[in-house]
Amino acid sequence: MTFLAIDIGNTRLKWAQYDAPAPGARLLAHGAEFLENIDKLGDGPWAALSEPQHMLGCQVAGDALKRRTEEQMELWDVTPQWVVSSSEEAGLRNGYDHPTRLGTDRWVAMVGARHRVLRRDGPRPMVVVMVGTAVTVEAVDIEGTFLGGLILPGHGIMLRALESGTAGLHVPTGDVRDFPTNTSDALTSGGTYAIAGAVERMVQHLQQHAGEEPACIMTGGAGWKMAPHMTRPFELVDNLIFDGLLELAQARFAR
């Protein structure tokens, strides 16, 4: 009973095929495509896959890209299913003012992080950080309630905004320094410390609210850039959204 998990982000589509729709399932194949190359999946990497019995995905890039992805799945007899954020699922409660408006990538990542922490530490508050095109920083209490989160620009958006809005600045290839002494390093360091500062502030808020230090889980394509510059202990997880999709798939498909 193979299972196909799909994550359509702002820049790339990532996919993974597992031998079952359940946490801990064996990974059979995986890959990633930039969004402009979605139409090549059916004749490319997906053509070599065994037919999945189930598919579950999350997407933040809009219905047009979702439809293009579903067209590439027509080589199989499988019904695509897509996550919609809800008030409660898989042991996580949604404290957003309008639960269905919460980005599905944020919701799925929190589901994955919640169960990861439960298996390792038992019930514990947690901060979930996704570092990609945008950065999100979420707070979940010990009972599994999403309290709220931050959204801020990722590195690339910050640098492009400065380039377009400030005379004489160009997107740099600088390094992160404690005391930058050139413009490239100053820009790169500023963006990095802005993200690290947002995480630190959310950890402080949640620690004060919960009365104990939260676990910190980080994921996203640019997570490795932030790893050396964090001020709190954290766990870097490559595919937290796939972990969340496997948790959700178990409830929906496993028999």
ZATITOR-303350 format. One record per residue (C-alpha): x, y, z; residue in one letter. Coordinates in pm, whole numbers. Layout:
<rs>
R, X, Y, Z, a
...
</rs>
This chain:
<rs>
R, 0, 0, 0, m
R, 239, 272, -117, t
R, 173, 634, -24, f
R, 273, 954, -206, l
R, 330, 1270, 1, a
R, 355, 1607, -174, i
R, 459, 1948, -43, d
R, 409, 2241, -281, i
R, 591, 2541, -139, g
R, 659, 2888, -270, n
R, 960, 2780, -476, t
R, 964, 2401, -516, r
R, 745, 2092, -516, l
R, 888, 1817, -297, k
R, 756, 1463, -305, w
R, 824, 1135, -129, a
R, 687, 784, -177, q
R, 658, 551, 124, y
R, 567, 185, 160, d
R, 270, 271, 386, a
R, 64, 574, 497, p
R, 195, 573, 853, a
R, 473, 723, 1068, p
R, 795, 527, 1039, g
R, 710, 398, 692, a
R, 1004, 309, 470, r
R, 1102, 575, 217, l
R, 1099, 429, -135, l
R, 1177, 735, -349, a
R, 1183, 1113, -323, h
R, 1263, 1423, -522, g
R, 1206, 1794, -573, a
R, 1125, 2015, -871, e
R, 1113, 2390, -911, f
R, 755, 2501, -968, l
R, 817, 2584, -1333, e
R, 905, 2219, -1394, n
R, 593, 2058, -1243, i
R, 464, 1965, -1590, d
R, 762, 1733, -1639, k
R, 688, 1507, -1342, l
R, 454, 1262, -1516, g
R, 698, 1186, -1796, d
R, 1000, 1218, -1569, g
R, 1065, 1094, -1215, p
R, 706, 984, -1146, w
R, 697, 758, -1452, a
R, 931, 514, -1277, a
R, 730, 494, -952, l
R, 501, 209, -858, s
R, 140, 325, -851, e
R, 52, 477, -513, p
R, -269, 365, -345, q
R, -304, 694, -157, h
R, -182, 1049, -195, m
R, -192, 1339, 52, l
R, -40, 1680, -2, g
R, -20, 2031, 131, c
R, 21, 2338, -82, q
R, 58, 2712, -32, v
R, 120, 2811, -393, a
R, -239, 2836, -517, g
R, -501, 2625, -693, d
R, -342, 2656, -1037, a
R, -29, 2473, -925, l
R, -239, 2216, -744, k
R, -430, 2144, -1066, r
R, -105, 2113, -1263, r
R, 21, 1864, -1006, t
R, -301, 1660, -1027, e
R, -268, 1649, -1405, e
R, 72, 1484, -1365, q
R, -89, 1220, -1145, m
R, -329, 1106, -1417, e
R, -94, 820, -1504, l
R, -219, 651, -1184, w
R, -561, 553, -1058, d
R, -534, 748, -735, v
R, -756, 1019, -589, t
R, -553, 1323, -479, p
R, -631, 1454, -131, q
R, -506, 1786, 3, w
R, -479, 1900, 361, v
R, -698, 2189, 473, v
R, -616, 2338, 811, s
R, -892, 2258, 1059, s
R, -985, 2329, 1419, s
R, -838, 1998, 1537, e
R, -666, 1696, 1382, e
R, -406, 1435, 1477, a
R, -388, 1556, 1836, g
R, -328, 1923, 1751, l
R, -577, 2201, 1825, r
R, -580, 2515, 1616, n
R, -594, 2845, 1803, g
R, -597, 3062, 1490, y
R, -881, 3317, 1474, d
R, -998, 3153, 1150, h
R, -852, 2798, 1157, p
R, -900, 2727, 786, t
R, -695, 3035, 696, r
R, -382, 2900, 861, l
R, -128, 2798, 596, g
R, -142, 2423, 548, t
R, 237, 2394, 552, d
R, 242, 2551, 898, r
R, -36, 2320, 1021, w
R, 122, 2003, 882, v
R, 468, 2093, 1016, a
R, 323, 2144, 1362, m
R, 150, 1807, 1347, v
R, 480, 1643, 1258, g
R, 669, 1830, 1529, a
R, 407, 1755, 1796, r
R, 431, 1380, 1746, h
R, 808, 1390, 1714, r
R, 839, 1562, 2051, v
R, 577, 1336, 2213, l
R, 766, 1023, 2110, r
R, 1097, 1162, 2234, r
R, 1011, 1366, 2544, d
R, 642, 1319, 2617, g
R, 411, 1623, 2642, p
R, 614, 1942, 2617, r
R, 561, 2294, 2480, p
R, 742, 2357, 2154, m
R, 846, 2625, 1907, v
R, 836, 2516, 1542, v
R, 1047, 2716, 1296, v
R, 1031, 2685, 915, m
R, 1301, 2870, 725, v
R, 1227, 2901, 356, g
R, 1112, 3174, 119, t
R, 924, 3301, 422, a
R, 1001, 3220, 786, v
R, 735, 3106, 1031, t
R, 779, 3068, 1407, v
R, 496, 2881, 1583, e
R, 415, 2825, 1951, a
R, 238, 2508, 2070, v
R, 159, 2450, 2437, d
R, 205, 2130, 2637, i
R, -152, 2019, 2563, e
R, -106, 2046, 2187, g
R, -281, 2379, 2127, t
R, -134, 2608, 1863, f
R, -122, 2943, 2043, l
R, -9, 3160, 1751, g
R, 290, 3231, 1535, g
R, 508, 3482, 1355, l
R, 566, 3529, 982, i
R, 866, 3720, 854, l
R, 1063, 3739, 529, p
R, 1326, 3480, 451, g
R, 1685, 3573, 368, h
R, 1620, 3622, -4, g
R, 1316, 3847, 39, i
R, 1493, 4063, 295, m
R, 1794, 4115, 71, l
R, 1588, 4184, -241, r
R, 1378, 4437, -49, a
R, 1690, 4620, 61, l
R, 1832, 4609, -288, e
R, 1517, 4757, -444, s
R, 1456, 5015, -173, g
R, 1804, 5138, -94, t
R, 2033, 5317, -338, a
R, 2367, 5152, -400, g
R, 2296, 4821, -227, l
R, 2304, 4492, -413, h
R, 2218, 4139, -305, v
R, 2537, 4027, -131, p
R, 2724, 3704, -83, t
R, 2851, 3803, 256, g
R, 2918, 3606, 574, d
R, 2756, 3622, 915, v
R, 2985, 3810, 1152, r
R, 2955, 3928, 1511, d
R, 3080, 4270, 1406, f
R, 3042, 4313, 1027, p
R, 3287, 4558, 872, t
R, 3163, 4557, 511, n
R, 2822, 4600, 353, t
R, 2782, 4244, 226, s
R, 2854, 4095, 568, d
R, 2633, 4357, 732, a
R, 2334, 4264, 515, l
R, 2378, 3889, 552, t
R, 2432, 3918, 928, s
R, 2133, 4150, 969, g
R, 1894, 3907, 799, g
R, 2026, 3609, 992, t
R, 2007, 3780, 1330, y
R, 1656, 3911, 1252, a
R, 1535, 3552, 1211, i
R, 1728, 3431, 1514, a
R, 1583, 3717, 1717, g
R, 1227, 3629, 1621, a
R, 1285, 3270, 1733, v
R, 1442, 3384, 2060, e
R, 1150, 3615, 2135, r
R, 893, 3339, 2070, m
R, 1085, 3097, 2293, v
R, 1078, 3359, 2568, q
R, 705, 3417, 2527, h
R, 623, 3046, 2534, l
R, 856, 2974, 2827, q
R, 685, 3247, 3029, q
R, 340, 3119, 2928, h
R, 410, 2749, 2988, a
R, 645, 2772, 3283, g
R, 912, 2554, 3123, e
R, 1161, 2577, 2839, e
R, 1004, 2460, 2513, p
R, 1153, 2220, 2266, a
R, 1264, 2397, 1947, c
R, 1226, 2221, 1612, i
R, 1361, 2378, 1292, m
R, 1298, 2277, 933, t
R, 1291, 2423, 582, g
R, 1527, 2446, 288, g
R, 1731, 2724, 449, a
R, 1733, 2580, 799, g
R, 2097, 2482, 766, w
R, 2188, 2849, 715, k
R, 2039, 2937, 1051, m
R, 2174, 2640, 1244, a
R, 2514, 2788, 1340, p
R, 2358, 3111, 1464, h
R, 2080, 2998, 1698, m
R, 2092, 3101, 2063, t
R, 1874, 2814, 2193, r
R, 1911, 2435, 2169, p
R, 1715, 2305, 1872, f
R, 1666, 2003, 1650, e
R, 1706, 2046, 1273, l
R, 1466, 1817, 1084, v
R, 1497, 1780, 708, d
R, 1140, 1685, 613, n
R, 908, 1784, 895, l
R, 617, 1839, 658, i
R, 648, 1480, 533, f
R, 647, 1366, 896, d
R, 323, 1555, 944, g
R, 168, 1416, 628, l
R, 248, 1062, 745, l
R, 74, 1131, 1078, e
R, -233, 1268, 900, l
R, -231, 985, 646, a
R, -237, 724, 921, q
R, -565, 863, 1051, a
R, -717, 897, 704, r
R, -597, 587, 518, f
R, -448, 323, 748, a
R, -673, 25, 822, r
</rs>
